[in-house]
Amino acid sequence: MIWIKFPAPGVAFSPAMYVCVCQQVTDREIREAARQGCRRLEDLQDTLGVATNCGCCAELACELMEETRSEAAAFGCPLPQPA
């Protein structure tokens, strides 16, 4: 069963895109992991299992993570930092 979180009223909705087919991880899950403090591919691998099988998704997963962190910084939203 796939659960899709719907945005708040007035927020545009776009369907999730599978980034890691091997582990069934979506772009939304990667973005949320980045917002929760993932900063490296190894963090995503430990948290979500991304790129732990065939590895074809590693580049896109990293791009999404960096893009999410850059967007947060541009809007002045502090993200968790590693200990």
C-alpha positions as CSV (number, residue, x, y, z in Angstrom):
1,M,0.0,0.0,0.0
2,I,1.3,3.4,-0.9
3,W,0.4,6.4,1.3
4,I,0.6,9.8,-0.3
5,K,0.6,12.9,1.9
6,F,-1.6,15.6,0.5
7,P,-0.4,19.2,0.7
8,A,-2.2,21.9,2.7
9,P,-5.1,23.7,1.0
10,G,-3.8,26.2,-1.5
11,V,-0.5,24.3,-2.0
12,A,0.1,22.9,-5.5
13,F,0.2,19.1,-5.6
14,S,2.6,17.0,-7.6
15,P,2.7,13.2,-7.5
16,A,5.8,11.6,-6.0
17,M,8.5,10.3,-8.3
18,Y,10.3,7.1,-7.5
19,V,14.0,7.8,-7.4
20,C,15.2,4.5,-6.0
21,V,13.1,1.7,-7.6
22,C,15.1,-1.0,-5.8
23,Q,14.1,0.3,-2.3
24,Q,10.9,2.1,-3.4
25,V,12.1,5.5,-2.2
26,T,10.5,8.7,-3.6
27,D,11.8,12.2,-4.2
28,R,9.5,13.3,-1.3
29,E,11.2,10.9,1.1
30,I,14.6,12.1,0.0
31,R,13.6,15.8,0.4
32,E,12.2,15.1,3.9
33,A,15.4,13.2,4.9
34,A,17.4,16.3,3.7
35,R,15.1,18.5,5.8
36,Q,15.7,16.3,8.8
37,G,19.5,16.6,8.5
38,C,20.8,14.1,5.9
39,R,23.8,15.8,4.2
40,R,25.7,13.0,2.5
41,L,24.8,10.0,0.3
42,E,25.9,7.8,3.2
43,D,23.2,9.5,5.4
44,L,20.6,8.7,2.8
45,Q,21.8,5.2,2.5
46,D,21.6,4.7,6.3
47,T,18.2,6.4,6.6
48,L,16.3,5.3,3.5
49,G,18.4,2.6,1.9
50,V,18.9,4.7,-1.2
51,A,21.6,3.5,-3.6
52,T,22.4,0.3,-1.6
53,N,21.5,-2.1,-4.3
54,C,22.3,-1.2,-7.9
55,G,23.3,2.4,-7.2
56,C,21.8,3.9,-10.3
57,C,19.8,6.4,-8.2
58,A,22.8,7.8,-6.3
59,E,23.4,10.9,-8.5
60,L,19.7,12.0,-8.6
61,A,19.3,11.3,-4.8
62,C,22.3,13.6,-4.1
63,E,21.0,16.3,-6.4
64,L,17.6,16.2,-4.7
65,M,19.2,16.4,-1.3
66,E,21.4,19.3,-2.2
67,E,18.6,21.1,-4.0
68,T,16.4,20.8,-0.9
69,R,19.1,22.1,1.4
70,S,19.8,25.0,-0.9
71,E,16.2,25.9,-1.2
72,A,15.9,25.9,2.6
73,A,18.9,28.1,3.0
74,A,17.6,30.5,0.4
75,F,14.4,30.9,2.4
76,G,16.3,31.3,5.7
77,C,15.0,28.0,7.1
78,P,17.6,26.5,9.3
79,L,18.1,22.7,8.9
80,P,19.5,20.3,11.5
81,Q,23.3,20.0,11.5
82,P,25.2,16.9,12.3
83,A,26.5,16.4,15.8
